[in-house]
Amino acid sequence: MVKKEPQGEMLRDTLEMLVLKTLERGPMHGYSIAEFIEERSEDVLRVEEGALYPALHRLELRGLLSAKWGISENNRRAKFYRLTARGRQKLQQDSVRWSVMSAAIGRIMETA
């Protein structure tokens, strides 16, 4: 059973899940993460810096991501984030939860 959550928590948790899923592809810096989410969602989802960087920080503090400074493709210093084993585990749990939630919402939206 999925616990009921206030809307703000659901949105925060969804962003964190999208970040984890994006980083499943490999290490990326913040701007690339936001860009990938925007492109993959066909410009439906836009991740603002004010939401992304606090989410990255929370995920890192919880041990779901590790981070290392490096040089970006445009030759700038950037922090690159990588999924940890714990982050992969959390992504798996979140994916199952998302499937259950989206199926439930789909059933409700289909009713006349």
C-alpha positions as CSV (number, residue, x, y, z in Angstrom):
1,M,0.0,0.0,0.0
2,V,1.3,3.4,-0.9
3,K,1.1,6.0,1.9
4,K,-0.8,9.2,1.3
5,E,1.5,12.2,1.0
6,P,1.0,15.9,0.8
7,Q,1.3,17.3,-2.7
8,G,4.7,19.0,-2.1
9,E,6.2,15.7,-1.0
10,M,4.8,13.9,-4.0
11,L,6.3,16.5,-6.4
12,R,9.7,16.4,-4.6
13,D,9.8,12.6,-4.6
14,T,8.9,12.5,-8.3
15,L,11.7,14.9,-9.1
16,E,14.1,12.8,-7.1
17,M,12.9,9.6,-9.0
18,L,13.5,11.4,-12.3
19,V,17.0,12.4,-11.3
20,L,17.8,8.9,-10.2
21,K,16.4,7.5,-13.5
22,T,18.4,10.0,-15.5
23,L,21.6,9.1,-13.7
24,E,21.1,5.5,-14.5
25,R,22.5,6.4,-17.9
26,G,25.8,7.4,-16.3
27,P,27.5,10.3,-14.5
28,M,26.1,13.8,-15.4
29,H,26.3,17.3,-14.1
30,G,23.3,19.3,-13.0
31,Y,22.6,21.2,-16.2
32,S,22.8,18.0,-18.2
33,I,20.4,16.3,-15.9
34,A,17.9,19.1,-16.3
35,E,18.4,19.2,-20.0
36,F,17.9,15.4,-20.4
37,I,14.6,15.5,-18.4
38,E,13.3,18.4,-20.5
39,E,14.3,16.8,-23.8
40,R,13.1,13.3,-22.9
41,S,9.7,14.7,-21.7
42,E,9.4,16.6,-25.1
43,D,9.6,19.9,-23.2
44,V,6.6,19.0,-20.9
45,L,8.8,18.9,-17.8
46,R,11.1,21.8,-17.0
47,V,13.4,21.4,-14.0
48,E,14.4,24.7,-12.5
49,E,17.7,25.2,-10.7
50,G,15.9,26.1,-7.5
51,A,14.4,22.6,-7.4
52,L,17.2,20.6,-9.0
53,Y,20.2,21.5,-6.9
54,P,18.4,21.0,-3.5
55,A,17.2,17.6,-4.8
56,L,20.7,16.6,-5.8
57,H,22.0,17.7,-2.4
58,R,19.3,15.7,-0.6
59,L,20.1,12.6,-2.7
60,E,23.8,13.0,-2.0
61,L,23.2,13.4,1.7
62,R,21.1,10.2,1.8
63,G,23.8,8.3,0.1
64,L,21.8,7.7,-3.1
65,L,24.3,9.7,-5.2
66,S,28.0,10.4,-5.1
67,A,29.6,13.5,-6.6
68,K,32.9,14.5,-8.0
69,W,34.2,17.7,-9.5
70,G,35.2,17.6,-13.1
71,I,35.2,19.5,-16.4
72,S,32.1,19.8,-18.4
73,E,31.8,19.4,-22.2
74,N,32.0,23.2,-22.5
75,N,35.3,23.3,-20.5
76,R,33.7,24.5,-17.2
77,R,34.2,23.2,-13.7
78,A,31.1,21.2,-12.8
79,K,30.0,18.7,-10.2
80,F,29.2,15.3,-11.7
81,Y,26.7,13.0,-10.0
82,R,26.7,9.2,-10.1
83,L,24.2,6.7,-8.8
84,T,25.4,4.6,-5.8
85,A,24.3,1.0,-5.2
86,R,21.8,2.4,-2.7
87,G,20.6,4.9,-5.3
88,R,20.0,2.0,-7.7
89,Q,18.0,0.2,-5.1
90,K,15.9,3.3,-4.4
91,L,15.3,3.7,-8.1
92,Q,14.0,0.2,-8.3
93,Q,11.6,0.8,-5.4
94,D,10.5,4.1,-6.8
95,S,9.8,2.5,-10.2
96,V,7.5,-0.1,-8.7
97,R,5.7,2.6,-6.7
98,W,5.4,4.8,-9.8
99,S,3.9,1.9,-11.8
100,V,1.3,1.2,-9.1
101,M,0.4,4.9,-8.7
102,S,0.2,5.7,-12.4
103,A,-2.0,2.6,-13.0
104,A,-4.3,3.6,-10.2
105,I,-4.6,7.2,-11.5
106,G,-5.2,5.8,-15.1
107,R,-8.1,3.6,-13.8
108,I,-9.7,6.7,-12.1
109,M,-9.2,8.9,-15.2
110,E,-10.8,6.2,-17.4
111,T,-14.1,6.1,-15.4
112,A,-17.1,7.9,-16.8
